[in-house]
Amino acid sequence: MDSKTIIKINQLNKVFRTEEVETYALRDISFAITEGEYVSISGASGCGKSTLLSILGLMDIPAGGEYHLAGNNVVDLNDDERAMIRNRHIGFIFQAFNLIGDLTVEENVELPLSYRDDLTREQRKKMAHEALSRVNMVHRARHYPSQLSGGQQQRVAIARAIAGNPTIILADEPTGNLDSENTDMVMSLLDKLHTEGATICMVTHDPRSAECAKRIIMLADGKIVSDKPIALQRSVA
């Protein structure tokens, strides 16, 4: 049985225009991510990887091409439709954590779930508690982000991303604000989530973090220049 395709994009383009200049941030990008994959999108600063992740996360719109997420054609959706699919299918992990300072850890994790009308308050609290348990942060549930270290804040951000059982986790430079010890901790946690069945797509410029994935898509100047499993990448190097 074929693996279920989570993300499929074909000939995706993104163009930034001014009165005098037309710049292609992405040009003819095509690839698919299947259920259970752990993919890194890597490349030098300015190669287009963050733009690509914004489009994959339904926070930006391509200039052309096709994008299917969990079987849905999402290119032509309106803002409300995009927000609904984003909330149900995507868990985000950000470089800057993006936790709300006046909410507790538990409230931060529960917040995205509050926009889902199919969940009761009791269900939301249970899902938040289970997510915090998976990242070993239940004991900090009533603390505030300012009372946590950077590594702990990123653990909470990961809990928030996985609490709603998303179809895919999108991680944008998840270790960019962390020291080496906390970087190892976060990458180990992502590997654990992948082992448990999570589908992960991570953007990073750090080769060491990229190699924690099972497949690397390399971008340069807005184009895919390589798309290979990690083992094959190493054999060619």
ChimeraX attribute file (.defattr): number of C-alpha atoms within 10 A of each C-alpha:
attribute: neighborCount
match mode: 1-to-1
recipient: residues
	/A:1	3
	/A:2	6
	/A:3	10
	/A:4	12
	/A:5	16
	/A:6	20
	/A:7	20
	/A:8	19
	/A:9	18
	/A:10	15
	/A:11	14
	/A:12	19
	/A:13	21
	/A:14	23
	/A:15	13
	/A:16	11
	/A:17	10
	/A:18	7
	/A:19	5
	/A:20	5
	/A:21	8
	/A:22	10
	/A:23	12
	/A:24	17
	/A:25	19
	/A:26	26
	/A:27	20
	/A:28	16
	/A:29	18
	/A:30	16
	/A:31	14
	/A:32	13
	/A:33	20
	/A:34	18
	/A:35	18
	/A:36	20
	/A:37	21
	/A:38	26
	/A:39	26
	/A:40	28
	/A:41	25
	/A:42	27
	/A:43	24
	/A:44	15
	/A:45	13
	/A:46	13
	/A:47	20
	/A:48	23
	/A:49	30
	/A:50	18
	/A:51	19
	/A:52	24
	/A:53	19
	/A:54	15
	/A:55	17
	/A:56	23
	/A:57	24
	/A:58	21
	/A:59	13
	/A:60	14
	/A:61	19
	/A:62	20
	/A:63	15
	/A:64	16
	/A:65	16
	/A:66	18
	/A:67	25
	/A:68	17
	/A:69	24
	/A:70	17
	/A:71	12
	/A:72	13
	/A:73	13
	/A:74	18
	/A:75	19
	/A:76	12
	/A:77	14
	/A:78	9
	/A:79	10
	/A:80	9
	/A:81	12
	/A:82	16
	/A:83	15
	/A:84	12
	/A:85	17
	/A:86	19
	/A:87	18
	/A:88	17
	/A:89	17
	/A:90	21
	/A:91	25
	/A:92	24
	/A:93	25
	/A:94	19
	/A:95	16
	/A:96	17
	/A:97	22
	/A:98	14
	/A:99	21
	/A:100	14
	/A:101	12
	/A:102	11
	/A:103	15
	/A:104	19
	/A:105	29
	/A:106	23
	/A:107	22
	/A:108	23
	/A:109	29
	/A:110	24
	/A:111	17
	/A:112	17
	/A:113	24
	/A:114	15
	/A:115	13
	/A:116	14
	/A:117	8
	/A:118	9
	/A:119	13
	/A:120	12
	/A:121	12
	/A:122	9
	/A:123	13
	/A:124	22
	/A:125	20
	/A:126	14
	/A:127	22
	/A:128	27
	/A:129	19
	/A:130	17
	/A:131	26
	/A:132	26
	/A:133	14
	/A:134	18
	/A:135	21
	/A:136	14
	/A:137	19
	/A:138	17
	/A:139	10
	/A:140	17
	/A:141	18
	/A:142	12
	/A:143	14
	/A:144	19
	/A:145	23
	/A:146	13
	/A:147	13
	/A:148	14
	/A:149	12
	/A:150	18
	/A:151	20
	/A:152	20
	/A:153	21
	/A:154	29
	/A:155	25
	/A:156	29
	/A:157	27
	/A:158	28
	/A:159	30
	/A:160	28
	/A:161	23
	/A:162	27
	/A:163	25
	/A:164	22
	/A:165	16
	/A:166	18
	/A:167	21
	/A:168	28
	/A:169	25
	/A:170	25
	/A:171	24
	/A:172	22
	/A:173	20
	/A:174	25
	/A:175	26
	/A:176	15
	/A:177	16
	/A:178	18
	/A:179	12
	/A:180	10
	/A:181	9
	/A:182	18
	/A:183	18
	/A:184	17
	/A:185	18
	/A:186	22
	/A:187	18
	/A:188	13
	/A:189	16
	/A:190	25
	/A:191	18
	/A:192	14
	/A:193	20
	/A:194	18
	/A:195	13
	/A:196	10
	/A:197	13
	/A:198	21
	/A:199	22
	/A:200	25
	/A:201	24
	/A:202	24
	/A:203	23
	/A:204	24
	/A:205	18
	/A:206	14
	/A:207	13
	/A:208	11
	/A:209	21
	/A:210	24
	/A:211	18
	/A:212	18
	/A:213	22
	/A:214	17
	/A:215	21
	/A:216	26
	/A:217	20
	/A:218	21
	/A:219	23
	/A:220	17
	/A:221	17
	/A:222	23
	/A:223	19
	/A:224	22
	/A:225	11
	/A:226	13
	/A:227	17
	/A:228	14
	/A:229	16
	/A:230	19
	/A:231	11
	/A:232	12
	/A:233	14
	/A:234	10
	/A:235	7
	/A:236	7
	/A:237	5
